[in-house]
């Protein structure tokens, strides 16, 4: 700025301001971006009110590895029984008999799990791993975005009869062959009250 000093830089996309900086090096952090293409421009305002807008820059945010949500202080998964919304331990055989097969459905929460428009549930798989590293495939029955949280996805799966008698398992999902982290959930002993 030949006749003044820069007083602020506004960053915008589609005419909407997304950030502002008033000190060199004039940066800001744009958080919680979904995988997509973004076009951003910067407008500098000097101490006399004069403005200059930069060329637009387009960048692509690639989806990262699928991530299941866990408690902050542990690897314990954030999971709910899909009908009662109760947390673990989960019985394999539902105590509420709301499904014809009487098996418990568990909802896990994660991000980077969005299906493409042309994809269906076959793009995502789920598995449980016990303490002896045995793997159990679990049917995925639904995947949906959590209302009011565009970055959060819920995946509903059915517990397998093979999990009866196993006190806890490590759950993971794979999307298009890319595996998520593992989160721990507890299985309720069928004999326990």
RARAJO-V777053 format. One record per residue. RES is the residue in three letters. PHI is phi in radians with two decimals (none if undefined). Layout:
res = <RES RES>
phi = <PHI PHI>
//
This chain:
res = <UNK UNK UNK UNK UNK UNK UNK UNK UNK UNK UNK UNK UNK UNK UNK UNK UNK UNK UNK UNK UNK UNK UNK UNK UNK UNK UNK UNK UNK UNK UNK UNK UNK UNK UNK UNK UNK UNK UNK UNK UNK UNK UNK UNK UNK UNK UNK UNK UNK UNK UNK UNK UNK UNK UNK UNK UNK UNK UNK UNK UNK UNK UNK UNK UNK UNK UNK UNK UNK UNK UNK UNK UNK UNK UNK UNK UNK UNK UNK UNK UNK UNK UNK UNK UNK UNK UNK UNK UNK UNK UNK UNK UNK UNK UNK UNK UNK UNK UNK UNK UNK UNK UNK UNK UNK UNK UNK UNK UNK UNK UNK UNK UNK UNK UNK UNK UNK UNK UNK UNK UNK UNK UNK UNK UNK UNK UNK UNK UNK UNK UNK UNK UNK UNK UNK UNK UNK UNK UNK UNK UNK UNK UNK UNK UNK UNK UNK UNK UNK UNK UNK UNK UNK UNK UNK UNK UNK UNK UNK UNK UNK UNK UNK UNK UNK UNK UNK UNK UNK UNK UNK UNK UNK UNK UNK UNK UNK UNK UNK UNK UNK UNK UNK UNK UNK UNK UNK UNK UNK UNK UNK UNK UNK>
phi = <none -1.23 -2.03 -3.06 -2.25 -1.20 -1.78 -2.85 -2.17 -1.90 -1.79 -2.48 -2.48 1.00 1.42 -1.89 -1.23 -2.00 -3.08 -2.61 -2.45 -2.11 -2.46 -1.03 -1.64 0.96 -2.20 -2.64 -1.89 -1.79 -1.72 0.98 -1.42 -1.38 -1.10 -3.12 -1.77 -2.26 -2.06 -2.25 -2.36 -2.12 -2.07 -1.66 -2.07 -1.68 -1.19 -1.77 1.54 -1.24 -2.20 -2.40 -1.91 -1.30 -1.15 -1.31 -2.13 -1.90 -2.39 -1.99 -1.74 -1.49 -1.16 -1.48 -1.12 -0.99 -2.29 -1.56 -1.46 -2.22 -1.02 -1.04 -1.74 -2.69 -1.72 -1.23 -1.23 -1.49 -2.53 -2.33 -1.17 -1.17 -1.71 -1.52 1.11 -1.48 -1.54 -1.18 -1.33 -1.80 -1.33 -1.24 -1.64 -1.07 -1.45 -1.92 0.87 -1.63 -2.10 -1.14 -1.60 1.03 -1.77 -1.31 -1.84 -2.02 -1.87 -1.78 -2.11 -2.86 -2.43 1.04 -2.15 -1.31 -1.42 -1.31 -0.96 -1.55 -1.66 -2.21 -1.06 -1.16 -1.30 -2.14 -2.22 -2.36 -2.60 -2.09 -2.26 -1.58 -1.12 -1.61 1.17 -1.37 -1.86 -2.17 -1.32 -2.15 -1.17 -1.57 -1.84 -2.80 -2.50 -2.70 -1.31 -1.36 -0.96 1.24 -2.31 -1.07 -1.57 -1.87 -2.12 -1.93 -2.07 -1.85 -2.32 -1.79 -1.24 -1.58 -0.96 -1.11 -1.46 -1.09 1.51 -1.74 -1.23 -2.74 -2.44 -1.66 -1.72 -2.61 -2.27 -2.27 -2.10 0.92 1.47 -1.74 -1.45 -1.48 -1.18 -1.92 -2.17 -1.62 -2.28 -1.80 -1.88 -1.37 -1.14 -1.06 -1.47 -1.29 -1.21>
//
